């Protein structure tokens, strides 16, 4: 066995109920060292309680012949799996690579999907206009499944860049809620029909699958159409699609960061409250 593969992962088990209460990694006689720990950690207290009853913890090696990096990863996996019942103080190495506990019931960015930066056409017409999107915090698409299906794929936490044809980029924000039919969309607790809208026909086809679908947006920076950000013949990305990824459009991303005075990396890392 080489020096690089002499590590192992071990477990301490309470002989009174056979409960696993500590995972560790080490080499040599590291696994026995905790028996002589005089500290006041939960692990030390548990060991002392066991000894006070005339017993000793059961110590078992789970995996052996490991590199230190592999041992850290296995240790962290075990700690993550039984985290709440363990006396391990540290979350262990690789902690950022594991999803938080008790989150299997929700989809998490970076684990179940990756948030991205997306160009989204405002697509002005009789059923929508930028002023409504800006004022009531949404972006929309519809009047046909081929349009609404694109916007339905936006996930909570995605960053959207709103583009207004013949003007330029008019807003940057984060998706706060996934797409819903226009009749179900709420703003400040009220239905959209309760508010004065410039696009009176936004409810067109609202009772069938061809209606408008609205995505709630937490706008970070917006401008009116007269101050839209754009530069002709500069190689900036545009498309007639409702939605398109900007992840590889470096020139456009740099233009937007400068034009709106922000950093996309900061926006993507910022936590957003999930409804």
C-alpha positions as CSV (number, residue, x, y, z in Angstrom):
1,X,0.0,0.0,0.0
2,X,1.4,3.4,-1.0
3,X,1.5,6.3,1.4
4,X,-1.2,8.0,-0.8
5,X,-3.6,5.1,-0.2
6,X,-3.2,4.4,3.5
7,X,-6.2,6.3,4.7
8,X,-9.5,4.7,6.0
9,X,-12.9,5.8,7.1
10,X,-14.3,4.6,10.4
11,X,-17.4,4.8,12.5
12,X,-18.1,4.9,16.3
13,X,-21.2,2.9,17.4
14,X,-22.9,3.0,20.7
15,X,-23.1,-0.6,22.1
16,X,-26.2,0.3,24.1
17,X,-28.4,0.8,21.1
18,X,-26.0,0.1,18.1
19,X,-26.5,3.7,16.9
20,X,-23.8,5.2,14.7
21,X,-22.8,8.5,16.3
22,X,-19.5,9.5,14.8
23,X,-17.7,9.1,11.4
24,X,-14.1,10.0,10.8
25,X,-11.2,9.5,8.5
26,X,-7.5,8.8,9.3
27,X,-4.6,6.5,9.1
28,X,-2.6,4.5,11.6
29,X,-4.2,4.4,15.0
30,X,-6.3,7.5,14.5
31,X,-9.6,5.7,15.0
32,X,-8.7,4.9,18.7
33,X,-7.6,8.5,19.5
34,X,-11.1,9.6,20.4
35,X,-11.2,7.2,23.3
36,X,-8.7,9.4,25.2
37,X,-10.3,12.7,24.3
38,X,-10.9,14.8,27.5
39,X,-12.8,17.6,25.6
40,X,-16.4,18.6,26.1
41,X,-17.7,17.9,22.6
42,X,-20.9,15.9,22.0
43,X,-18.7,13.0,20.8
44,X,-16.5,13.0,23.9
45,X,-19.6,13.2,26.2
46,X,-21.1,10.2,24.4
47,X,-17.9,8.2,24.8
48,X,-17.7,9.1,28.5
49,X,-21.3,8.0,29.0
50,X,-20.6,4.7,27.4
51,X,-17.5,4.1,29.5
52,X,-19.4,5.1,32.7
53,X,-21.6,2.1,32.1
54,X,-18.6,-0.2,31.9
55,X,-18.6,-0.4,28.1
56,X,-16.6,0.8,25.1
57,X,-17.7,2.2,21.8
58,X,-17.7,-0.2,18.9
59,X,-15.2,1.0,16.3
60,X,-15.4,-0.3,12.8
61,X,-13.5,0.6,9.6
62,X,-15.9,1.1,6.7
63,X,-13.5,1.6,3.9
64,X,-9.7,1.3,3.6
65,X,-6.8,1.7,1.2
66,X,-7.9,5.2,0.3
67,X,-6.2,8.4,-0.7
68,X,-6.8,11.3,1.7
69,X,-9.1,13.0,-0.8
70,X,-11.2,9.9,-1.3
71,X,-11.4,9.4,2.5
72,X,-12.7,12.9,2.9
73,X,-15.3,12.4,0.3
74,X,-16.6,9.1,1.8
75,X,-16.6,10.6,5.3
76,X,-18.6,13.6,4.1
77,X,-21.1,11.3,2.3
78,X,-21.7,9.4,5.5
79,X,-22.0,12.6,7.6
80,X,-24.4,14.0,5.1
81,X,-26.6,10.9,5.1
82,X,-27.0,10.7,8.9
83,X,-26.1,14.3,9.8
84,X,-28.8,15.0,12.3
85,X,-28.1,11.9,14.4
86,X,-24.3,12.3,14.6
87,X,-22.0,14.0,17.0
88,X,-19.6,15.2,14.2
89,X,-19.0,18.9,14.8
90,X,-17.7,19.7,11.3
91,X,-19.7,19.4,8.2
92,X,-16.6,17.9,6.6
93,X,-14.7,18.6,3.4
94,X,-16.7,18.7,0.1
95,X,-19.6,20.2,2.1
96,X,-20.5,22.6,-0.7
97,X,-20.9,19.7,-3.1
98,X,-23.8,18.2,-1.1
99,X,-27.4,19.5,-1.2
100,X,-28.7,20.8,2.2
101,X,-30.5,18.4,4.4
102,X,-34.3,17.9,4.1
103,X,-34.5,19.4,0.6
104,X,-35.5,16.3,-1.4
105,X,-39.1,17.8,-1.7
106,X,-37.9,20.8,-3.7
107,X,-35.8,21.3,-6.8
108,X,-32.6,23.1,-6.0
109,X,-30.5,25.2,-8.4
110,X,-27.0,23.7,-9.1
111,X,-28.2,20.3,-7.9
112,X,-31.4,19.5,-9.9
113,X,-30.9,22.2,-12.5
114,X,-28.4,25.0,-13.3
115,X,-29.6,28.6,-13.3
116,X,-28.6,30.5,-16.3
117,X,-28.8,34.0,-18.0
118,X,-31.5,34.1,-20.6
119,X,-32.4,36.6,-23.3
120,X,-36.2,37.0,-23.4
121,X,-38.2,38.8,-26.1
122,X,-40.8,41.1,-24.7
123,X,-42.6,40.5,-28.0
124,X,-44.8,43.6,-27.9
125,X,-48.2,43.4,-29.6
126,X,-51.9,43.6,-28.7
127,X,-51.5,41.1,-25.9
128,X,-48.4,42.5,-24.1
129,X,-46.2,45.6,-23.7
130,X,-43.0,46.5,-21.8
131,X,-44.7,49.0,-19.5
132,X,-47.0,46.4,-18.1
133,X,-44.1,43.9,-17.7
134,X,-42.0,46.6,-15.9
135,X,-44.8,47.9,-13.6
136,X,-46.3,44.6,-12.6
137,X,-43.1,42.5,-12.4
138,X,-43.5,39.9,-15.1
139,X,-42.4,38.7,-18.5
140,X,-44.9,36.8,-20.7
141,X,-45.4,34.8,-23.9
142,X,-48.4,33.1,-25.4
143,X,-51.0,33.0,-28.1
144,X,-49.7,29.6,-29.1
145,X,-48.0,26.7,-27.3
146,X,-44.8,27.1,-29.3
147,X,-44.3,30.5,-27.7
148,X,-45.6,29.8,-24.1
149,X,-43.7,26.5,-23.8
150,X,-40.4,28.4,-24.2
151,X,-41.1,30.7,-21.3
152,X,-42.5,27.9,-19.2
153,X,-39.0,26.4,-19.1
154,X,-37.6,29.3,-17.0
155,X,-36.7,28.1,-13.5
156,X,-36.8,30.0,-10.2
157,X,-33.5,31.8,-9.9
158,X,-32.8,32.2,-13.6
159,X,-31.7,35.6,-14.7
160,X,-33.7,37.2,-17.6
161,X,-32.6,40.0,-19.9
162,X,-35.6,41.6,-21.5
163,X,-35.2,42.7,-25.1
164,X,-37.6,45.1,-26.8
165,X,-37.5,44.9,-30.6
166,X,-36.3,48.1,-32.4
167,X,-35.2,49.5,-29.1
168,X,-32.8,47.2,-27.2
169,X,-32.3,45.7,-23.8
170,X,-34.7,47.2,-21.2
171,X,-34.4,45.1,-18.1
172,X,-32.6,42.5,-16.1
173,X,-34.2,40.5,-13.3
174,X,-34.5,37.1,-11.6
175,X,-37.3,34.6,-11.9
176,X,-39.2,34.6,-8.7
177,X,-42.0,32.2,-9.7
178,X,-42.4,29.8,-12.6
179,X,-44.9,30.6,-15.4
180,X,-48.6,30.5,-14.7
181,X,-51.7,31.3,-16.8
182,X,-52.5,35.0,-16.9
183,X,-55.7,34.4,-14.9
184,X,-53.7,32.9,-12.0
185,X,-50.9,35.6,-11.9
186,X,-50.9,37.8,-8.8
187,X,-49.2,41.1,-8.1
188,X,-49.1,42.5,-4.6
189,X,-51.8,39.9,-3.6
190,X,-54.2,40.9,-6.3
191,X,-55.1,39.3,-9.7
192,X,-53.8,41.1,-12.7
193,X,-57.4,41.8,-13.8
194,X,-57.7,44.1,-10.7
195,X,-55.1,46.5,-12.2
196,X,-55.1,49.1,-15.0
197,X,-53.1,47.6,-17.9
198,X,-52.0,49.1,-21.1
199,X,-52.3,45.8,-22.9
200,X,-56.1,45.3,-22.7
201,X,-55.9,42.1,-24.8
202,X,-53.5,40.3,-22.4
203,X,-56.5,38.1,-21.4
204,X,-57.1,36.9,-25.0
205,X,-57.5,33.1,-25.2
206,X,-57.1,33.0,-21.4
207,X,-59.4,30.1,-21.0
208,X,-57.5,27.8,-23.3
209,X,-53.9,26.6,-23.8
210,X,-53.2,29.5,-26.3
211,X,-53.5,32.1,-23.6
212,X,-50.7,34.2,-22.1
213,X,-48.3,32.7,-19.5
214,X,-46.6,35.0,-17.1
215,X,-43.4,34.5,-15.2
216,X,-43.0,36.6,-12.0
217,X,-39.8,38.6,-12.1
218,X,-37.8,40.4,-9.4
219,X,-36.5,43.2,-11.6
220,X,-33.1,44.4,-10.6
221,X,-32.6,47.1,-13.2
222,X,-35.1,48.4,-15.8
223,X,-35.3,51.4,-18.2
224,X,-38.0,52.8,-20.3
225,X,-37.9,52.1,-24.1
226,X,-36.3,55.5,-24.8
227,X,-33.3,54.6,-22.7
228,X,-32.9,51.0,-23.9
229,X,-29.4,49.7,-24.0
230,X,-28.1,48.8,-27.4
231,X,-25.2,49.4,-29.9
232,X,-25.6,48.6,-33.5
233,X,-23.0,46.7,-35.5
234,X,-21.3,45.7,-32.2
235,X,-22.0,42.0,-32.5
236,X,-24.6,41.9,-29.8
237,X,-26.9,38.9,-29.6
238,X,-30.5,39.1,-30.7
239,X,-33.0,36.5,-31.9
240,X,-36.7,36.1,-32.7
241,X,-37.0,33.3,-30.3
242,X,-38.9,33.9,-27.0
243,X,-36.0,32.6,-24.9
244,X,-32.4,31.9,-25.6
245,X,-29.3,31.3,-23.4
246,X,-26.7,34.0,-23.1
247,X,-24.3,31.8,-21.2
248,X,-21.8,31.8,-24.1
249,X,-22.5,35.3,-25.5
250,X,-19.5,36.9,-23.8
251,X,-19.6,40.2,-25.7
252,X,-23.3,40.7,-25.0
253,X,-22.9,39.8,-21.3
254,X,-20.1,42.3,-21.0
255,X,-22.1,45.0,-22.8
256,X,-25.1,44.4,-20.4
257,X,-23.0,44.4,-17.3
258,X,-21.5,47.8,-18.3
259,X,-24.8,49.2,-19.5
260,X,-26.8,48.3,-16.5
261,X,-23.9,48.6,-13.9
262,X,-24.1,45.1,-12.5
263,X,-22.4,41.6,-12.4
264,X,-24.3,38.5,-13.5
265,X,-22.2,36.4,-11.3
266,X,-23.3,38.4,-8.2
267,X,-27.0,38.1,-9.3
268,X,-26.8,34.3,-9.8
269,X,-25.2,33.7,-6.4
270,X,-27.6,35.9,-4.5
271,X,-30.2,33.9,-2.6
272,X,-33.8,34.4,-3.7
273,X,-36.8,33.6,-1.5
274,X,-38.8,30.7,-3.0
275,X,-42.5,31.0,-2.8
